[in-house]
């Protein structure tokens, strides 16, 4: 029996072969079985027939059929679908490009072109290339006869979108279609693929998945560079971003280049085993001046996601941006700058997502995620701000945004010490932090060695109360430098240095140029070095801050400043402003209007360790508030209304006691959002709003304990003798996180 959009013409004739369609569809099925292993979904075959209906001498009817072409799934790398391959093969035989196949198809008045295929053709491909049904319709453009009828044995397995079905599109184009009964169960069962990692994790197969369309203009992929290596039963110890586990995956590497440039960019993808893949892509970011971190790549595996990293075109995964910028003294390497700023990650995700869809033969939705902290967090915001429609969600930790201010900020403690004329022993500053933690621990309602309320600490703890407290540290050697045992008491000079640092950078007129880390954070950037000759402590210039000035501002190939002579608070302010002006379009990364991201349905979980000792927690709060004030201004919304509105797609969390993208050895009982990516996926895919973020104590006496992390601006408060956590409103204390940066005449988002 045949189901048809158009009924067969009634006549009294009989067919010599009552139903040739099953024969042809079985031929398509056999073609499909020639397809190489392809994860997920189905293989298919297609044939193109020229048909003439002939009447015999006894008035019987029979088909005079000519086989013109055939094709099957993945027969052609650039035309992976069976119908595409069938038409492309015909075009190749006649020496014309694929898009001109309609010009060379036969157009005889007494013959019709018929296509048989296993499945109803898909109406949309994940690639930007024309879909199979569109290619069939295209053969009839400009008045050509083209393909007049199609037969298929099963309805489409495709489910990318809610667009019209192929049957509707064919009918609207005047092309008859028929669903042939008899093979509707056999075809899907025979051609559905259950493939293993071993089947697909080969360089030859991976090359077939290299995308050829849909990439940024000028991006040239290099299929010959592809390598694939299966990895079985590899155990990961877990990290702050994913739990421990044992996984099978395919390790893919490949390169691409840019047209007109003699460059090469290296990519790496970890592909889950086909049975573990859950239709997810994950971009991972870098740290410091590194554009990637190797230990971040396994983060996708626990969630069935393909994860990728890029070398930015810097020469290797281990080569940092600071090694290629500047090009030479006085000459900026703008290619490297923009790759580091945002371009490399955009290209990596574009190639990676297209490769993933091809590798797993996807026709349904691929969820696109990002996860990164520090520089990786900045890279994440660079993608959401510039390419908002391309992401379903991101987990962004302690982002190194506001680059002009952030990197120079690392130099503030050394200039404070130089200005005040006192370089405290490291042990003195360490003891000062210990005293702060002890003094502020219980302000959150629970005595556990964690400062969950640095705002209350700032309001209530008097640094001067630590003067005279003893400190003692054993002698040590680090990187060949010996430091003697340190014994003494906290001095008034040390407290003055600490308080000036905590107040944040102010210029000579007392105007705020930037802010510092929360009270209770380590004074890492205030570390001093011991001079064995003079037996005194002196400056230890931050490499992050110094190298940024030499490379980014002075364009000198020097790894650090040699000294801070003549560097004042005003010089630091001016360096901050210079960095902002020079790199605002590429590294500042504080665009506050996320309307397009919200409109696209994107979600972002943004977290920051409250005791971060490298990037101020107030930096993340300032950006969140900039977005809130831009998108939901006070002129239209009350404060509470604006918080409710922004939290529909963007939530910020301060992680109690956490250090920079890490747990804190000084506050080990604090939680960490190890499963934040899982929280994001549940929000995006299931609509589960993370009113609080799931936190787990990963170290210390309370390891394994679950603790909720409050969503800003609510603050944590333990009740019932420290057994019950509540997220409370405290508008007075949260003002301690907010600063008016009046040292500038422009808005600093």
TORLO-837856 format. One line per 4 residues: number of its first residue (from 1); for each residue x, z, y of C-alpha. Coordinates in steps of 0.001 Angstrom, whole numbers. Layout:
BEGIN
NUM = X,Z,Y ~ ... .
// end
This chain:
BEGIN
1 = 0,0,0 ~ 1155,-760,3536 ~ 173,1117,6689 ~ 376,-1168,9684 .
5 = -187,-1082,13395 ~ -1647,-4558,13014 ~ -3779,-5331,9904 ~ -2635,-8060,7548 .
9 = -4597,-11321,8102 ~ -7461,-11660,5672 ~ -7267,-14633,3349 ~ -8145,-15622,-161 .
13 = -4551,-16389,-1101 ~ -2485,-14290,-3467 ~ 1186,-13443,-3019 ~ 3604,-14411,-5753 .
17 = 5378,-11072,-5036 ~ 2609,-8710,-3939 ~ 4998,-6278,-2169 ~ 8578,-7427,-1506 .
21 = 8996,-4621,991 ~ 9945,-1988,-1578 ~ 12665,-4269,-2887 ~ 14161,-4660,568 .
25 = 13854,-972,1362 ~ 15663,-93,-1850 ~ 18397,-2443,-715 ~ 18531,-491,2568 .
29 = 18723,2720,569 ~ 21665,1382,-1438 ~ 23400,328,1781 ~ 22912,3823,3166 .
33 = 24751,5284,210 ~ 27856,3403,1361 ~ 27966,5599,4475 ~ 30891,8022,4702 .
37 = 30144,11753,4500 ~ 28380,12817,7653 ~ 27416,16440,8325 ~ 23731,17201,8731 .
41 = 20684,14983,8798 ~ 20612,11578,7127 ~ 22341,8329,6337 ~ 20473,5051,6662 .
45 = 20674,1324,5949 ~ 19136,-1717,7657 ~ 18828,-5452,6966 ~ 17757,-8368,9158 .
49 = 15634,-11100,7538 ~ 14490,-14518,8754 ~ 11093,-15129,7119 ~ 8863,-18142,6669 .
53 = 5549,-17948,4868 ~ 5273,-20952,2495 ~ 2237,-22210,577 ~ 2903,-23410,-2937 .
57 = 1376,-26281,-4882 ~ -1330,-24025,-6319 ~ -2257,-22595,-2924 ~ -201,-19451,-3580 .
61 = 1808,-17855,-730 ~ 5383,-16742,-985 ~ 8127,-15642,1394 ~ 11044,-17904,2144 .
65 = 13482,-15170,3266 ~ 17041,-15483,4501 ~ 19273,-12425,4776 ~ 21003,-12637,8181 .
69 = 22797,-9299,8494 ~ 23009,-5742,7239 ~ 24431,-2402,8351 ~ 24639,1243,7428 .
73 = 25350,4568,9096 ~ 28935,4907,10340 ~ 29864,1400,9174 ~ 31053,865,12751 .
77 = 32683,3686,14714 ~ 31251,2681,18076 ~ 27843,1799,16617 ~ 27224,4655,14180 .
81 = 23544,3963,13452 ~ 22435,1517,10768 ~ 20256,-627,13043 ~ 23037,-801,15616 .
85 = 25547,-1827,12962 ~ 23213,-4504,11604 ~ 22802,-6170,15009 ~ 26469,-5670,15921 .
89 = 27570,-7331,12681 ~ 25396,-10358,13463 ~ 26817,-10546,16985 ~ 30370,-10353,15645 .
93 = 29788,-13218,13192 ~ 28594,-15379,16080 ~ 31389,-14312,18424 ~ 29334,-12638,21140 .
97 = 29287,-9090,22537 ~ 26666,-6712,21193 ~ 24600,-6902,24361 ~ 24230,-10678,23912 .
101 = 22996,-10629,20314 ~ 19534,-11688,21466 ~ 21008,-14947,22744 ~ 22252,-15999,19300 .
105 = 19437,-14755,17063 ~ 17571,-17708,15478 ~ 14375,-18694,17264 ~ 12760,-21219,14931 .
109 = 9049,-21816,15623 ~ 7971,-21465,11976 ~ 10120,-18446,11113 ~ 10015,-14782,12124 .
113 = 12772,-12192,12394 ~ 12055,-9085,10344 ~ 14099,-5876,10161 ~ 13897,-3439,7281 .
117 = 15286,66,7622 ~ 15174,3350,5766 ~ 13711,5331,8639 ~ 11644,4698,11705 .
121 = 14296,4019,14369 ~ 15227,6859,16700 ~ 13996,6565,20260 ~ 16928,8431,21779 .
125 = 20553,8976,20860 ~ 22627,11907,22031 ~ 25180,9359,23186 ~ 24373,7512,26401 .
129 = 24360,4240,24416 ~ 21064,2383,24009 ~ 18944,3757,21167 ~ 18122,1727,18065 .
133 = 14511,1080,19046 ~ 15676,-27,22488 ~ 18154,-2434,20905 ~ 15379,-3920,18775 .
137 = 13138,-4316,21825 ~ 16044,-5777,23805 ~ 16155,-8776,21439 ~ 12817,-9930,22920 .
141 = 13782,-9701,26571 ~ 13595,-12718,28880 ~ 10997,-14482,26747 ~ 13001,-14577,23518 .
145 = 11190,-14326,20167 ~ 13650,-11756,18906 ~ 12640,-9314,16208 ~ 8900,-9531,15663 .
149 = 8300,-6950,12986 ~ 9964,-3905,11456 ~ 9351,-2170,8146 ~ 10505,1363,7362 .
153 = 10081,3638,4397 ~ 10000,7027,6139 ~ 9185,8435,9531 ~ 12044,9297,11840 .
157 = 14127,12422,11146 ~ 15063,12462,14837 ~ 13807,15261,17036 ~ 15856,15132,20204 .
161 = 13064,15063,22728 ~ 9343,14742,23167 ~ 9592,11120,24197 ~ 7237,8498,22784 .
165 = 7720,7664,19127 ~ 9378,4439,18054 ~ 6000,3214,16815 ~ 4504,3550,20283 .
169 = 7466,1874,21931 ~ 7471,-994,19443 ~ 3753,-1537,19886 ~ 4062,-1565,23671 .
173 = 6781,-4218,23344 ~ 4571,-6396,21134 ~ 6561,-5725,17975 ~ 4566,-5042,14816 .
177 = 5592,-2124,12637 ~ 4708,-1096,9130 ~ 5313,2143,7265 ~ 5688,1179,3627 .
181 = 4312,3746,1227 ~ 6081,4525,-1991 ~ 9496,5712,-818 ~ 8562,8297,1803 .
185 = 9812,11129,-425 ~ 12605,9306,-2198 ~ 14409,8053,899 ~ 14824,11409,2712 .
189 = 15718,13160,-542 ~ 18312,10564,-1489 ~ 19881,10251,1937 ~ 19813,13816,3196 .
193 = 23390,15019,3126 ~ 24758,18322,1966 ~ 28414,17893,2752 ~ 31285,20321,2618 .
197 = 34122,21101,4973 ~ 36403,19174,2647 ~ 34226,16062,3022 ~ 34415,15910,6798 .
201 = 37634,17644,7790 ~ 39860,14595,7576 ~ 41602,12745,10363 ~ 39952,9499,9275 .
205 = 36469,10939,9524 ~ 37171,12828,12757 ~ 38301,9590,14390 ~ 34865,8126,13762 .
209 = 33369,10931,15859 ~ 35462,10249,18973 ~ 32980,9453,21770 ~ 33229,6012,23300 .
213 = 30506,6333,25917 ~ 29056,8930,28237 ~ 32378,10283,29502 ~ 33576,10558,33084 .
217 = 34787,7321,34588 ~ 38489,6852,33941 ~ 38647,9138,30890 ~ 40235,7257,27978 .
221 = 40069,8829,24518 ~ 42809,8204,21971 ~ 41406,8061,18407 ~ 44857,7564,16878 .
225 = 45888,11003,18169 ~ 43258,12865,16158 ~ 44372,15342,13519 ~ 42121,17405,11284 .
229 = 43112,20316,9068 ~ 40681,22411,7009 ~ 41200,26166,7104 ~ 39635,28372,4455 .
233 = 38967,32111,4338 ~ 40855,32868,7520 ~ 40319,36408,8696 ~ 40194,37188,12394 .
237 = 40879,40719,13526 ~ 38246,40432,16201 ~ 38732,41005,19903 ~ 36860,42218,22930 .
241 = 34852,38981,22800 ~ 33907,38666,19135 ~ 33782,40791,15984 ~ 36160,40556,13044 .
245 = 35242,38155,10262 ~ 36394,35624,7685 ~ 35652,31965,8287 ~ 36101,28387,7123 .
249 = 36616,25812,9838 ~ 38154,22462,10696 ~ 41019,22577,13202 ~ 40854,19402,15294 .
253 = 43391,18273,17880 ~ 43283,15120,19969 ~ 44475,13706,23255 ~ 42985,11667,26052 .
257 = 44297,10187,29268 ~ 43150,8904,32642 ~ 43045,5204,33409 ~ 45866,4206,35733 .
261 = 47864,7372,35100 ~ 50707,7999,32705 ~ 49301,11306,31512 ~ 48098,12970,28342 .
265 = 45707,15885,27943 ~ 45635,17862,24705 ~ 42428,19322,23270 ~ 41745,21599,20332 .
269 = 38385,22197,18669 ~ 37507,24634,15904 ~ 34576,23115,14002 ~ 32569,25501,11799 .
273 = 31920,24431,8243 ~ 28808,22186,8184 ~ 26672,24846,6507 ~ 27632,27361,9220 .
277 = 27118,25121,12257 ~ 24227,26297,14457 ~ 24008,23536,17074 ~ 26207,25294,19616 .
281 = 29190,24336,21746 ~ 31470,26948,23363 ~ 34081,26284,26038 ~ 36769,28952,26319 .
285 = 38934,29724,29335 ~ 42331,31011,30349 ~ 44039,34022,31888 ~ 46454,34462,34799 .
289 = 47965,31037,35481 ~ 47159,29866,31920 ~ 44291,27413,31510 ~ 43637,28517,27934 .
293 = 44142,31468,25598 ~ 44617,30758,21885 ~ 42931,33982,20775 ~ 39719,32979,22568 .
297 = 39125,29923,20369 ~ 37828,31859,17311 ~ 35003,33232,19477 ~ 32672,30426,18460 .
301 = 32869,30940,14706 ~ 30751,34130,14435 ~ 27978,32265,16250 ~ 28173,28933,14433 .
305 = 29565,27254,17531 ~ 32275,24669,17966 ~ 34848,26156,20354 ~ 37368,24233,22412 .
309 = 40382,24669,24645 ~ 42473,22346,26835 ~ 46093,22238,27960 ~ 45031,20713,31285 .
313 = 47547,17920,30836 ~ 50383,20355,31563 ~ 52405,19376,28486 ~ 51361,21916,25858 .
317 = 48878,24694,25246 ~ 51608,27178,26197 ~ 52462,25524,29533 ~ 50903,27309,32483 .
321 = 49720,25889,35779 ~ 52533,27707,37571 ~ 55033,25643,35554 ~ 53740,22333,36931 .
325 = 52805,23322,40489 ~ 54380,22405,42825 ~ 55734,19100,41559 ~ 59020,19692,43358 .
329 = 59851,21805,46377 ~ 57537,20804,49188 ~ 55352,18469,47114 ~ 52027,19620,45743 .
333 = 51023,18406,42287 ~ 47446,17587,43166 ~ 46621,16142,39745 ~ 47579,19435,38103 .
337 = 45799,21424,40822 ~ 42439,19768,40327 ~ 42782,19797,36555 ~ 43413,23552,36752 .
341 = 40682,24063,39324 ~ 37784,22513,37415 ~ 38406,18967,36172 ~ 40126,19737,32854 .
345 = 37378,22073,31708 ~ 34679,19603,32663 ~ 36386,16804,30755 ~ 37057,19042,27777 .
349 = 33428,20095,27498 ~ 32164,16531,27990 ~ 34411,15175,25247 ~ 33913,18224,23052 .
353 = 30136,18150,23196 ~ 29965,14417,22501 ~ 32465,14809,19660 ~ 30441,17686,18214 .
357 = 27235,15644,18248 ~ 28941,12757,16497 ~ 30846,14938,14030 ~ 27677,16705,12894 .
361 = 25483,13599,13270 ~ 23212,15482,15637 ~ 19964,14126,16958 ~ 18509,17482,17973 .
365 = 19570,19792,20789 ~ 23124,21032,21223 ~ 23282,24316,23137 ~ 26166,24400,25573 .
369 = 27877,27720,26372 ~ 30926,29004,28205 ~ 32856,32246,27758 ~ 35874,33438,29701 .
373 = 37355,36370,31584 ~ 39718,36653,34580 ~ 41016,33114,35243 ~ 38686,32097,32434 .
377 = 35840,33657,34396 ~ 36764,31662,37494 ~ 36904,28506,35393 ~ 33444,29334,34107 .
381 = 32000,29609,37603 ~ 33724,26329,38511 ~ 31643,24624,35832 ~ 28306,26262,36634 .
385 = 28693,25652,40361 ~ 29742,21990,40042 ~ 28050,20805,36844 ~ 25033,23116,36521 .
389 = 22827,20833,34446 ~ 25431,20609,31688 ~ 25236,24267,30645 ~ 22640,26417,28952 .
393 = 24513,29609,29653 ~ 27778,31396,30319 ~ 29383,34774,29771 ~ 31700,35359,32705 .
397 = 33951,38389,32875 ~ 35858,39692,35915 ~ 36336,36222,37428 ~ 39446,35526,39511 .
401 = 37340,33946,42235 ~ 38119,34036,45947 ~ 41592,32856,44957 ~ 43082,32929,48438 .
405 = 42414,36651,48722 ~ 42675,37639,45066 ~ 46255,36600,44354 ~ 47722,37916,47607 .
409 = 45868,41176,46972 ~ 48361,41965,44191 ~ 51013,42433,46903 ~ 49079,45000,48928 .
413 = 50461,48161,47214 ~ 54070,47085,47720 ~ 53484,46401,51401 ~ 51694,49755,51726 .
417 = 54701,51514,50181 ~ 57074,49575,52417 ~ 55013,50327,55526 ~ 54642,54038,54746 .
421 = 58242,54348,53615 ~ 57529,55942,50253 ~ 57935,54451,46759 ~ 56422,56971,44338 .
425 = 57753,57346,40806 ~ 55408,55641,38373 ~ 54774,58953,36660 ~ 53415,60403,39894 .
429 = 50845,57624,40260 ~ 49908,57880,36581 ~ 49263,61593,36906 ~ 47194,60945,40004 .
433 = 44931,58631,37962 ~ 44673,61267,35227 ~ 43588,63846,37806 ~ 40971,61434,39177 .
437 = 39537,60773,35712 ~ 39388,64489,34929 ~ 37790,65234,38282 ~ 35158,62476,38141 .
441 = 34360,62330,34434 ~ 31300,64589,34545 ~ 29738,63025,37661 ~ 27800,60625,35430 .
445 = 26238,63496,33476 ~ 28478,63277,30427 ~ 31932,64707,29767 ~ 33588,61999,27664 .
449 = 36705,60991,29574 ~ 34985,57980,31146 ~ 34254,57388,34821 ~ 30877,55674,34634 .
453 = 30173,56387,38305 ~ 33180,55397,40385 ~ 30791,55254,43342 ~ 30097,58985,43056 .
457 = 33801,59568,42496 ~ 34614,57811,45742 ~ 32040,59905,47591 ~ 32950,63260,46048 .
461 = 36564,63355,44908 ~ 39244,64421,47395 ~ 42613,62875,46548 ~ 44361,65610,48484 .
465 = 43209,68100,45853 ~ 45825,66624,43514 ~ 48779,67508,45749 ~ 51077,69868,43893 .
469 = 49802,68965,40438 ~ 52770,68624,38058 ~ 53735,65445,36273 ~ 56237,64799,33517 .
473 = 57231,61583,31750 ~ 59991,60983,29223 ~ 62823,58568,29844 ~ 62033,54982,28883 .
477 = 63506,51509,28642 ~ 61515,48374,29319 ~ 62907,44832,29300 ~ 66435,46189,29472 .
481 = 65733,48431,32460 ~ 66096,52173,31911 ~ 64042,54736,33756 ~ 65071,58402,33558 .
485 = 62758,61254,32720 ~ 60411,61979,35602 ~ 59407,65514,36457 ~ 57831,66735,39662 .
489 = 54579,67317,41462 ~ 52188,64972,43207 ~ 53251,64701,46830 ~ 51353,64283,50066 .
493 = 53256,61018,50531 ~ 52074,59788,47127 ~ 48473,60665,47925 ~ 48741,58882,51263 .
497 = 50030,55750,49527 ~ 47216,55942,46973 ~ 44505,56472,49583 ~ 45751,53600,51749 .
501 = 45727,51297,48719 ~ 42226,52414,47714 ~ 40943,51755,51228 ~ 41759,48067,50784 .
505 = 43785,45764,53006 ~ 43214,46250,56721 ~ 45033,44382,59440 ~ 46826,45970,62393 .
509 = 43522,46216,64269 ~ 41875,48109,61432 ~ 39696,45181,60355 ~ 38952,44824,56652 .
513 = 40718,41834,55081 ~ 39967,42636,51438 ~ 39033,45446,49071 ~ 40814,47291,46290 .
517 = 40026,48414,42776 ~ 37641,51278,42117 ~ 38963,54799,42231 ~ 40086,55811,38739 .
521 = 41667,52427,37998 ~ 45368,52322,37179 ~ 47754,51581,40050 ~ 49413,48763,38108 .
525 = 50334,46724,41180 ~ 51866,49854,42733 ~ 54514,50205,40037 ~ 58015,50774,41359 .
529 = 61451,50074,39908 ~ 64254,52581,39467 ~ 67671,51864,40953 ~ 70250,53621,38779 .
533 = 72911,53262,41483 ~ 71004,54921,44306 ~ 68837,56967,41947 ~ 65798,56035,43979 .
537 = 62619,54071,43427 ~ 61988,50787,45184 ~ 59596,47801,45220 ~ 58543,45958,42071 .
541 = 56938,42816,43473 ~ 53907,41644,41526 ~ 54673,38362,39773 ~ 51093,37158,40140 .
545 = 51092,37803,43865 ~ 54661,36729,44557 ~ 54495,33571,42485 ~ 51259,32566,44174 .
549 = 52927,32815,47573 ~ 56030,30866,46527 ~ 54210,28207,44507 ~ 50821,28008,46167 .
553 = 51585,28657,49833 ~ 55277,27856,50312 ~ 55357,25058,47686 ~ 58673,26346,46368 .
557 = 59655,26350,42709 ~ 60451,30075,42731 ~ 58962,32498,40228 ~ 58595,35298,42759 .
561 = 59376,36458,46247 ~ 62883,37859,46473 ~ 61770,40592,48884 ~ 58984,41624,51218 .
565 = 61070,41771,54372 ~ 58907,41400,57484 ~ 55756,41211,55367 ~ 53101,43290,57131 .
569 = 49392,43842,56650 ~ 48786,41021,59113 ~ 51038,38688,57127 ~ 49053,39467,53989 .
573 = 45823,38748,55856 ~ 47213,35442,57094 ~ 48384,34497,53603 ~ 44869,35191,52351 .
577 = 43385,32971,55033 ~ 45934,30222,54387 ~ 45115,30203,50685 ~ 41415,30056,51438 .
581 = 41799,27123,53836 ~ 44184,25141,51643 ~ 42404,25610,48316 ~ 38804,26340,49268 .
585 = 37460,23201,47575 ~ 39208,23769,44269 ~ 40194,27413,43616 ~ 38053,29663,45819 .
589 = 35077,29080,43487 ~ 32475,31083,45407 ~ 29724,28513,46003 ~ 26689,30805,46391 .
593 = 23807,28390,45814 ~ 23030,28292,42091 ~ 19615,26677,42565 ~ 20434,23683,40377 .
597 = 21703,25916,37591 ~ 18544,27995,37756 ~ 16336,24893,37860 ~ 18063,23565,34755 .
601 = 17115,26745,32895 ~ 20644,28146,32736 ~ 21415,31830,32192 ~ 24554,33764,33075 .
605 = 25799,37166,31970 ~ 28458,38351,34410 ~ 30322,41572,33627 ~ 33216,43434,35215 .
609 = 35131,46508,34094 ~ 34422,49262,36594 ~ 38026,50471,36266 ~ 39522,46977,36431 .
613 = 43143,47251,37601 ~ 43703,43586,38457 ~ 40524,42197,40041 ~ 38309,44518,42100 .
617 = 34864,45204,40678 ~ 33637,44740,44251 ~ 34699,41089,43997 ~ 32023,40367,41401 .
621 = 29477,42423,43313 ~ 30218,40488,46499 ~ 29621,37174,44750 ~ 26403,38392,43115 .
625 = 25146,39612,46481 ~ 26161,36310,48121 ~ 24090,34398,45574 ~ 21170,36787,46024 .
629 = 21248,36553,49812 ~ 21581,32759,49711 ~ 18856,32030,47178 ~ 16506,34941,47863 .
633 = 17133,35895,51516 ~ 15857,39041,53178 ~ 13720,36910,55489 ~ 11558,35931,52522 .
637 = 12061,38615,49882 ~ 12227,42371,49849 ~ 15379,43733,48232 ~ 13575,44631,45017 .
641 = 11859,41232,44903 ~ 15180,39447,45310 ~ 16763,41482,42499 ~ 13847,40650,40222 .
645 = 14114,36961,41121 ~ 17857,36639,40581 ~ 17730,38606,37340 ~ 15512,35921,35851 .
649 = 18656,33848,35338 ~ 21690,35852,36520 ~ 22595,39420,35626 ~ 25683,41418,36579 .
653 = 26929,44456,34662 ~ 29648,46963,35543 ~ 31252,48194,32321 ~ 31996,51950,32555 .
657 = 35680,52775,32221 ~ 36702,49262,31191 ~ 39977,47854,32441 ~ 40761,44210,33221 .
661 = 38982,42160,30538 ~ 39825,44912,28129 ~ 39154,48407,26954 ~ 41029,51143,28781 .
665 = 43568,53363,27039 ~ 43055,55980,29761 ~ 39276,55973,29222 ~ 39031,55031,25526 .
669 = 35477,56246,24964 ~ 33933,53665,27266 ~ 31794,50824,25886 ~ 32704,47141,25869 .
673 = 30293,44176,25605 ~ 31871,42638,22507 ~ 28630,40833,21595 ~ 27877,39555,25090 .
677 = 27880,35978,23785 ~ 25230,36966,21259 ~ 23207,38580,24053 ~ 23449,35349,26034 .
681 = 22361,33189,23100 ~ 19365,35427,22453 ~ 18434,35137,26133 ~ 18783,31343,26188 .
685 = 17366,30501,22773 ~ 14867,33311,22166 ~ 13947,34466,25660 ~ 15232,38017,25069 .
689 = 16052,39275,28563 ~ 19199,41488,28503 ~ 17755,44233,30696 ~ 20770,46213,29525 .
693 = 23869,44703,27948 ~ 24824,45777,24447 ~ 28048,47757,24514 ~ 30139,49148,21684 .
697 = 32868,51778,21930 ~ 35819,49969,20351 ~ 38475,52706,20646 ~ 38839,56464,20918 .
701 = 36963,59322,19305 ~ 33590,57644,19805 ~ 34571,54287,18252 ~ 31541,52485,16851 .
705 = 29042,54193,19132 ~ 26498,51908,20772 ~ 25978,52303,24516 ~ 23782,50262,26809 .
709 = 25395,48891,29964 ~ 23237,48905,33083 ~ 22348,45782,35026 ~ 23388,45863,38695 .
713 = 22305,47386,41027 ~ 21079,50138,38680 ~ 23673,52781,37892 ~ 24230,54791,34693 .
717 = 23272,58446,34522 ~ 23416,60577,31386 ~ 20699,63188,30912 ~ 19750,65786,28297 .
721 = 23275,67178,28062 ~ 24846,63742,27932 ~ 22724,62408,25076 ~ 20376,60035,26900 .
725 = 21488,57222,29189 ~ 19253,56078,32007 ~ 19813,53273,34483 ~ 18839,54650,37862 .
729 = 18515,53415,41400 ~ 21017,54890,43872 ~ 21053,52720,46970 ~ 23216,55145,48923 .
733 = 26075,55280,46448 ~ 26151,51551,45716 ~ 27049,50966,49356 ~ 30534,52135,48380 .
737 = 31014,48789,46582 ~ 30109,46713,49641 ~ 32528,45758,52409 ~ 32296,43955,55711 .
741 = 35302,41638,55774 ~ 35534,41579,59552 ~ 39142,40373,59638 ~ 37742,36829,59364 .
745 = 35560,34837,61726 ~ 33872,33049,58826 ~ 31644,34172,55983 ~ 33559,35169,52881 .
749 = 31242,34728,49924 .
// end
